[in-house]
Amino acid sequence: MKRSAVVKSMVSALGALAGLAVLAFPQQAMADIKIGLSGPFSGPMAADGQEYIDGFGLALEQLGNQLGGQKVQVLQGDDQMKPDVGSQVMRKFIELDKVDAIVGLGYSNIIMANLRRLKESGVVSIAVAGGPSPMAGAECGANVFSIAYPNDGSGEAIGKLVQDKGYKNVYLMAPNYQAGKDMLAGFKRWYKGGVAAEVYTQINQTDYSAEITQLQLSKMDAVFMFYPGSMGVNFTKQLKQAGVIGKVPVYSTFTVDGTNLPALREAAVGVISGNTWNPALENPENQKFVKAFEARYKRVPSTYAANAYDAAFLLDTAVRKLKGDTSNKVAFAAAVKAAGAEFKSVRGPFRFNTNNMPIQNYYAFEIVKEGDQIKGKLVATPLVDHKDAYVAACPLK
């Protein structure tokens, strides 16, 4: 990736503060709009972070490296999925780079470590991989958006689906951080049957043999799991090896997706996953996106790439509404909110609620094998035009 002389000098002068690499997308020498793109670009979740980069980058290519007709500079900051590093990234973007908007924001542990700073800065901030419950509720901010989902949204969808199917005793598992707790809470909000166990494991744990043994000894009649990224690869493979997948129904959110399905292949067949998006969705925007992504990057995109792609088109619409002038932070945030109902999302119906969380459909996809292909097949839409559970606690109107 080509770096401008300006960005090279920034890296040299500010590297000690950030403790990480700051890269730039191909860009014009003098940009009218500056975007900070943050996420886990190294470490166990680097594949997810690459999806941010590629989804956002593809959209910019299609937009002529412009947003709303204005030339764009994109700086990258690697949060390494560490709150202290993520805080350095955000501080640099806000105080030194003086970006017009921040896209990505990383996982919920990074968002929560920086939510107050983001709100106080007034800088438009758009999460592409989650929405912690405090951010959706009492700690919402007029300039802080999730273009993805509240953390528990897909959990709610699978909870409803499992409830509708009549399971009586479900075993719940997730990593021990905000998103994991939110996801299981969302599941239980709609599922009213028995819970065989509610197990939280360490973030980035690799061996789940002890937990799977306990799962097999329980009297569960179904499993619900949330393990994003590489955690999902390890956990799903070990479930398959233990004979759980194929023996009992296994439901998930973000455990099996475009980032890890190539590594899982047959091990994931039969798993039913809740999500807001999948390559299987049939609408013109999604078909255009998937075709272009596969041609450009030679792989199937994930939800994170789809959300980042949407974020670019959302910003493009907002900047056009302001005729290219993003200097007024309050006006820019208001334009982003209004643009939510105007741009065409790859996931179908979309708009922002008063708390800047999406109102959207939640789908269920079964991983199937068709010929040599392993892919998602739409099997249900448990929640339609769904609003999150926290909006009443948000003071925004």
N, C-alpha and C positions, 0 to 999 in steps of 0.2 A: 504494500500500500504506500503510495507516494506521500511524503510529508512536505509541507511548505516550510520555507525558512523561518516564518513567524512561529510556527508550532515547534520547530526544533529549538529555537531560542527559549520558548516557554518551558519545554521539557528540561533544559539545562538549568534554568533559573529557579524552577519551582519543584524539581524532582525531590529535593530534600523534604519539602512539605508534604507532598502527596505520597511519596514512597512507592510509586508505581508508574507505569508507562502511560503517557497520554498520546494518543495517535489521532490522525485526522483522516476523514474521508477525502477522496479526490474533490477539489474545490477550486473556486476562483480565488485570485490573490486577495481581493478585497470583498469580503462578504457583508451583506446587509443584515443577515440574521445569523446568530451563533447558537448552536444547539449543543448541550452537554449530553452525551449518551453514556449512561453508567450501567454496570451489571457485573456478574461474576465471569470475567473474561479469562481467568486462570483457575486452577484447582479442580476439585471434583465436579463442579457445576459449570465448567467452562463451555461444554457443549450447549447448554441453555443460553449462556451469554452470547455465543456465536450466532444463535438464532435471532437475538435482538439486532445484532449488527447486520446480518444478512437480510432480515425482513425490512428493516428501516432503509438499508442501502438500496435494496431493489426498488422500493417506492420512490426514493430520490432519483434513481436512474430514470424511472418512468416519468418523473416530474421535471426532468432536465436539470437536476441538481438545484432546484429552486423550490421555495415554499411561497405560495401566493405570488409568484412572479419575481420573488427576491432571491438573490444569490445566497447560498447557505454554506456555512462552515460548521463541521461536526467534529467535536472533540470527544475522545473516549476516555473514561476513567474506570479502572478495574477495581471493584470493591472486594474481590476475593471472597465474598460471602462473610466478611468479617466486619462487624459494626464499627470498630475503630478506624479501619481503613476506609470504609464507606463514608464515614464522617469527614475524613480528609478530602475525599473526592468531592463531596457536596460543598464543603467550605471553599475549596479551590474554584469550582464552577461558579459559585455565587459571588465570592469576594474578589477573586483575582481575574478570572476569565470573563466575568460579568455576562454570562450567557442569557439569552432571551428566554430559553426554556430548557428544562431537563427532562429527558426521556429515559425510561428504563427503571431506575430507582432500586433495582435488585429485588431480593426476596424480602419477606416481611420483617426479618430481624434488622435489615438495613433501613427499611422504611421507618420502622418505629424508633430507631436510634436517631433519625434525622427529621422526623415529622415536625417537631417544633421549629427547627431551623428553616425548613422549607416554607412553612406557613408564615413565619416572621419575615422571610425574604421577599415574599410577594411574587417570586419567580414562578411562572407556569411550570408545574411538575406533573408528569404523566407516568404512572406505573403501568408496566406492560406484563407483569407476572404476579399480580395479586392486589389485595386490598384488605389490610388488617381491620378487624372489627372496630378498634378505636378510631381509625381513620374514616370509617364509614359512619360512625356515630358521634359521640360527644366531642371528639378531637378532630372533626372534619375541618377542612380549610377551603376558602373560596378559590384558591389558586392550585389546589392539590386534587388531582383526578386519578381515577383508575380506568384505563381503557380496557382492562382485563375483566375483572369480576371481584366482588367481595370474596374473601378467602373461603367462606363456607358455601358459596353459591352452588358449586357443583356437588358438594356434599349434601346439600338440601335436595337436589334433584335425584341423586341416587337413593337418599333416604326415602323419598316419596315413591320411587320405583320399587324399592325393596318392600316397603309397606304395602303397596298395591299388590305385590306378588304373594304376600301372606307369610313371609318368613317370621319365625317365632323367636329365634335366639342367634343373634349376629355377633361375630367376633370383630372388634375394631382395633386397628393398628395405625400408628402415625409417628413421625419423628417429633421429639419434644421441643417444639418452638411454636411461635404464635400461629403460624399457618396450620400446623398440625392440630393444635387445640381448636382452632376455629373450624377446621374441616369436620372434625368429629362432632363438634357442637352442632354444626349445620345438619349433619346426618341425623342426629338424635332429635332435632327440631321437627322433622317430618316422620321419622320412624318411631313407632310407639310400641314395638315389641320388646322382647327381652334382650339384654346385652350380656353375652357370655363372658366378655372381658373387654376392658378398654386399656390398651397397652401403648405406652409411649417409649420410644427407643432413642438412643443418642443420634444427633445429627451426623450424617456421613458414616454411620456404622456400616460395616461390611459383612459381618457374620451374624446371621439371624437364627442359627440352628437351635439355640436354647428357646427362643421365643416361639419358633415354629413347632417345637416339641410340645410346648405348653398349649399351643393352639390345637394341635391334633388330639390332645388329651381332654379337651373341653367338649361340651355337648352342643357345640354350635351347629347351625344348619346353613350358614352362609358366612362369608368373610367380606369385610369392607376395609380397604387399605388406601393410604395416601403416602406415596414415597416418590417424590419428583427426582428427575435426573438420574445420576448413577446409582442412587439408593434404590430406585425402582428396578434397575437392571439386576442388582444383587438380590433384592428381596423376591422379585418375581421368579427368577431362575431357581432360587432355593425352594420356593413354594412348589414349583413344578417338579423339581428333583425329589421332594418329599412326598409327592403324589397328591397334593392338596388340589391343585388346578386339574380339573377333569373329574374329580371325585365329589367336590362340593361347589356350589356357585361362588364365584369370586368377583366382587365388584370393586371398582377403584375410581380415583380421580388423579390425573396427572402422574400416575405410576407407569402407564403405558402410553406413549405418545410418539410423535415424529422424531424426537431426539434420541430415543432409546429403542424404538421398534426394530431398527436394523440389527441391533445387538441381541434382542430377545428372540425375534423370529417365532418359531413354533412354540417356544416356551410361553408366549403370551396368548396363544390361540384359546378362545373361550372366555377370556376376561372381558367383562363389560365395564366400560369407562364412561363417566359423566364428564361433559365438557361443553363449552360454548361454541366450539368450532372443531371441524375435522375436514380433511381434504374431500371427504365424501359429500359435503354439503353442496347442493345444486342451486347455485345462483350465479349470475354472470360475473360479478366481482370476484367470487371465490374461484371460479373456473379460470379466469384470467390470471389470478394470483398464483394458483398452484402450477399452471402450465409454465408461467414465466419463471417461477422459483426453481422448478425442476430443471428447466433448460439452463438456467444461469448457474446453479450450484450443484447439479447432478445428484440431488437427494430430495426426499419428500419433506416439506416444511412441517414444523410443529406449531402448536398454539402460540408459543412465544414469538415465533416469526410472524405469524398472522397478526398478532396484537401490535407488534412493532410496525408492521406494514400499515395497519389501520392508523396508528399514531401519526405517521407521516401525512396521510391524507386528511386526517383531522386537523393537523396544524396548517396544512395547505389551505383548507377551507377557511380556517379562522383568520389567517394572515390576509387572505383575499377580502374578507369582510372588513378588515381595517385598512384596506388599500396599501398594505405593506408596512404600515407604521405600528410597530410593537412597543414603542417607547413607554406607553402608559400601561403599567402592569395590570392595573385593575380592569382596564378596558380589554386587554389581551385575554385575561382569564375569562371575562364575560363572553368574549367572542368564541373561545374554545368551548365553553359550555353550550352556547347556541349552535355551534358547528356540529355538536354531537348528534343533533336531530337532522342534519342536512347532508353530511357526507355519506357515501355508500360503503357500508362495512362488509367485509368478506364473510361475516357470520350471519348476515341477514338483518332483521329488525334491530335497531340500536338507537338509544338516546340516553342522556344523562338524567338521573334523578336529582332532586334538590341537594343531595349530599355529594354530588359529583361521582356517584357510582352508576354503573350501567343498568339500564332496564333492557332486558334481552331474553332470548330463549335459552334454555338449557337442554342439551340433548344427551342421549345415551347411545354409545357405539359399541358393538361387539367386535372383538378382534377375530377375523376369520381368515382362512386360507383358501384362495381361489387360484387354482393352477400353481404357479410359482410365486404368486403375490401374497403377502401378508398385509392386511389392511383393515381399517375400520369400516363397519357396516352400520348405518343408522337403523336402530331398532325401536327408539321411542323418543318423544319430546316431553319429558315429565313436567317441565315448568315452562309456560308460555308467557312472554312479556312480563318477566318476573322482576319484582322489586325486592331489595334486600331487607333484612329484619331490623336494621339499625337506623334507618332514615329518620324515624321520629325523634331520636336522641340528638340529631344534628341541628344546630341552631340556624343553619343557612336556610334561606327561603327562595 
